[in-house]
């Protein structure tokens, strides 16, 4: 068997030391095969949803007399209980569910930064007050509160994004607070203070960019959580409302046919599971790639 010489080992170490952080992160990420598979599947789902009108010629909301039809050349996945093409509805529903996931994740991170950054940077009473708010929000179950709020308003896509993003930020805020607590006394922050930089500039220009790695990982995982929450809300009748399709309300519509036409529930359920698993694998890979402590 070939042996690794001391010279080869030194060359490998030297090569790793000369890599930029971005290259080092990419090398770590591409060794994570599940993360690569997750990224590929997620890209495939996003691409198929974005190209829904091209892939399927049918209007996802147009009913027909061809009710509960089996798969055929005209309808590759069959039709639902009012004659709508299942493939078209699944692709357009993916647009809605993925839009909720990414939109709610962006809102979650934005609120998390606005709460967590001042708490970690200022400390003292500001930290105590904002940390108390974070702890209170963490103690409240998201789904029951979302159901209560949804019952007062006619829900639509925008409202679903706002309600999920507006209730999911405490975990992200806690991560950002911890990062700011560890960075606020570092030399580059002290240098910025000496040069006369104000608190706002220090927070958003000097410290925040150095917290991007955990924020990116947290945001990725928030996408999966938002998709699950949207599916649960829509399944219970408080999310995206028919005839607009989402994977969650397609599951709700399929309840009556679980014994006779189970594929009506299998297709959207499988897409929800596949999307969430892919995002979780991607999040694991990003965490290993972006956290220097986990890099080999």
C-alpha positions in Angstrom: 0.0 0.0 0.0 1.3 3.5 -0.8 2.3 5.5 2.3 1.9 9.2 2.8 5.3 10.8 3.3 6.0 13.7 5.7 6.6 15.9 2.7 3.2 15.2 1.2 1.6 15.9 4.6 3.4 19.2 4.9 2.3 20.1 1.3 -1.3 19.3 2.1 -1.2 21.4 5.3 0.4 24.3 3.4 -2.2 24.1 0.7 -5.0 24.3 3.2 -3.4 27.3 4.9 -3.2 29.2 1.5 -6.8 28.7 0.7 -9.2 31.6 1.1 -12.0 31.2 3.6 -14.5 30.9 0.7 -12.5 28.2 -1.1 -12.0 26.3 2.2 -15.7 26.5 2.9 -16.5 25.2 -0.6 -14.1 22.3 -0.3 -15.7 21.3 3.0 -19.2 21.6 1.6 -18.6 19.5 -1.5 -17.3 16.7 0.7 -20.7 16.6 2.4 -22.6 14.4 -0.1 -26.0 14.7 1.6 -25.7 18.5 1.5 -24.9 18.4 -2.2 -27.9 16.0 -2.8 -30.1 18.4 -0.8 -28.9 21.4 -2.8 -29.5 19.6 -6.1 -33.0 18.4 -5.1 -34.0 21.8 -3.8 -32.7 23.5 -7.0 -34.8 21.0 -9.0 -37.9 21.7 -7.0 -37.4 25.5 -7.2 -36.7 25.3 -10.9 -39.8 23.1 -11.6 -42.0 25.4 -9.6 -40.7 28.5 -11.4 -41.3 26.9 -14.8 -44.7 25.5 -13.9 -46.5 27.3 -16.8 -44.0 25.8 -19.2 -44.0 22.3 -17.8 -47.8 22.0 -17.6 -50.3 23.7 -20.0 -53.2 23.4 -17.6 -54.6 26.2 -15.4 -54.2 24.9 -11.9 -57.6 26.4 -10.9 -59.6 25.3 -13.9 -62.1 22.5 -13.2 -63.3 19.9 -15.7 -65.6 17.0 -16.0 -62.7 14.6 -16.0 -62.9 13.9 -12.2 -60.4 11.7 -10.3 -58.9 10.5 -13.6 -55.9 8.1 -13.4 -52.6 9.1 -14.9 -52.7 9.5 -18.7 -50.9 11.2 -21.5 -53.1 14.2 -21.1 -52.8 14.3 -17.3 -49.5 12.6 -16.2 -50.5 12.5 -12.6 -54.2 12.3 -13.1 -56.8 14.9 -11.9 -58.4 15.8 -8.5 -62.0 15.7 -7.3 -63.1 18.6 -9.4 -61.1 17.7 -12.5 -58.0 19.9 -12.0 -54.7 18.6 -13.4 -52.6 17.3 -10.5 -49.2 18.0 -12.0 -50.1 21.6 -12.7 -51.5 22.1 -9.2 -48.5 20.5 -7.5 -46.1 22.7 -9.5 -48.0 25.9 -8.8 -48.5 24.9 -5.2 -44.8 24.5 -4.9 -44.5 28.2 -5.9 -46.7 29.2 -3.0 -45.1 26.9 -0.4 -41.6 27.8 -1.4 -42.5 31.5 -1.5 -43.8 31.3 2.0 -40.7 29.4 3.1 -38.2 31.9 1.7 -40.2 35.0 2.4 -40.8 34.0 6.0 -37.2 33.2 6.5 -36.1 36.6 5.2 -38.6 38.3 7.6 -37.4 36.0 10.5 -33.8 37.0 10.0 -34.6 40.7 9.6 -36.5 40.7 12.9 -33.9 38.5 14.6 -31.2 41.0 13.6 -33.2 44.0 14.8 -33.7 42.4 18.2 -30.6 40.2 18.7 -28.0 42.8 17.6 -28.9 45.5 20.1 -29.3 43.0 22.9 -25.8 41.6 22.3 -24.1 44.9 21.5 -25.4 47.1 24.3 -25.8 44.6 27.1 -27.1 45.7 30.5 -30.8 46.8 30.6 -31.2 46.7 26.9 -30.1 43.1 26.8 -32.2 42.2 29.8 -35.3 43.7 28.3 -34.8 42.2 24.8 -33.8 38.8 26.2 -37.0 38.7 28.3 -39.0 39.4 25.1 -37.1 36.6 23.3 -37.7 34.2 26.2 -41.5 35.1 26.3 -41.8 34.5 22.5 -39.9 31.2 22.7 -42.3 30.0 25.4 -45.3 30.5 23.2 -46.1 27.6 20.8 -46.0 29.0 17.3 -48.8 26.9 15.6 -51.6 27.6 18.2 -50.8 31.3 18.2 -50.7 31.4 14.4 -54.1 29.6 14.3 -55.6 32.2 16.7 -54.3 35.2 14.7 -55.4 33.6 11.4 -58.9 33.2 12.7 -59.4 37.0 12.8 -58.3 37.8 9.3 -59.1 36.4 5.8 -55.7 34.8 5.1 -53.7 35.2 1.9 -50.2 34.6 0.8 -48.8 37.8 2.2 -50.5 37.4 5.6 -49.2 33.8 5.9 -45.7 35.0 5.3 -46.1 37.8 7.8 -47.6 35.6 10.5 -45.0 32.9 10.2 -42.0 35.2 9.9 -43.4 37.4 12.7 -43.6 34.5 15.1 -40.4 32.5 14.2 -37.7 35.1 14.9 -36.8 34.4 18.6 -34.5 31.5 17.9 -32.6 33.5 15.3 -32.4 36.5 17.6 -30.9 34.4 20.3 -28.2 33.2 17.9 -27.4 36.7 16.8 -27.3 38.0 20.4 -24.7 35.3 21.3 -22.6 36.2 18.3 -22.7 39.9 19.1 -21.8 39.2 22.8 -18.6 37.4 21.6 -17.6 40.0 19.0 -18.3 43.3 20.7 -15.0 43.4 22.6 -12.8 42.3 19.8 -9.9 44.4 18.6 -11.5 45.5 15.3 -14.6 46.8 17.2 -12.4 48.7 19.7 -10.5 50.2 16.7 -13.7 51.3 15.1 -14.7 53.0 18.4 -11.4 54.8 18.6 -11.8 56.1 15.0 -15.2 57.6 16.0 -17.6 55.1 14.5 -21.1 55.3 16.0 -23.0 52.4 17.4 -25.1 51.9 14.3 -22.1 51.8 12.0 -20.3 49.4 14.4 -23.3 47.1 14.5 -24.2 47.0 10.8 -20.8 47.5 9.2 -18.3 46.0 11.5 -20.0 43.2 13.6 -22.9 42.0 11.5 -20.9 40.9 8.5 -18.8 38.7 10.8 -22.0 36.9 12.0 -23.2 36.0 8.4 -22.1 32.3 8.7 -24.5 31.4 11.6 -27.2 33.7 10.1 -27.1 31.9 6.8 -27.4 28.5 8.5 -30.2 29.7 10.7 -32.0 31.2 7.7 -31.7 27.9 5.7 -33.3 25.9 8.5 -36.0 28.6 8.9 -37.1 27.9 5.3 -37.9 24.3 6.2 -39.7 25.3 9.4 -41.8 27.9 7.5 -42.8 25.4 4.9 -44.0 23.0 7.6 -45.9 25.7 9.4 -47.6 26.8 6.2 -48.5 23.3 5.4 -50.0 22.8 8.8 -52.0 26.0 8.7 -53.3 25.3 5.2 -54.1 21.7 6.2 -56.2 23.1 9.1 -57.9 25.6 6.8 -56.2 28.8 8.1 -53.4 29.2 5.6 -53.5 29.8 1.8 -57.1 29.5 0.8 -58.5 27.5 -2.2 -58.8 27.7 -5.2 -55.1 28.9 -4.8 -53.1 25.7 -4.3 -50.4 25.0 -1.7 -49.1 21.6 -0.7 -50.9 22.0 2.7 -54.4 22.7 1.3 -53.9 20.0 -1.3 -53.5 17.6 1.7 -56.6 19.0 3.2 -58.6 18.4 0.0 -57.3 14.8 -0.2 -58.6 13.8 3.2 -61.9 12.4 1.9 -60.1 10.2 -0.6 -57.3 8.6 1.5 -58.7 5.1 0.9 -60.0 5.4 -2.6 -57.4 7.7 -4.3 -54.4 7.9 -1.9 -52.1 9.5 -4.4 -54.0 12.8 -3.9 -52.3 12.9 -0.5 -49.1 11.1 -1.3 -47.9 13.6 -4.0 -48.1 16.8 -1.9 -47.0 15.0 1.3 -44.0 13.5 -0.5 -43.0 16.9 -1.9 -43.3 18.6 1.6 -41.1 15.8 3.1 -38.6 15.9 0.2 -38.3 19.7 0.4 -37.8 19.8 4.2 -35.3 16.9 4.2 -33.3 18.5 1.4 -33.2 21.9 3.2 -32.1 20.2 6.5 -29.3 18.4 4.7 -28.3 21.6 3.0 -28.3 23.4 6.4 -26.1 20.7 7.9 -23.6 21.1 5.1 -23.5 24.8 5.3 -23.0 24.6 9.1 -20.0 22.4 8.6 -18.6 24.5 5.8 -19.0 27.9 7.4 -18.1 27.0 11.0 -14.2 26.9 11.3 -14.5 24.7 14.4 -16.1 21.9 12.4 -13.7 22.0 9.4 -11.2 19.2 9.1 
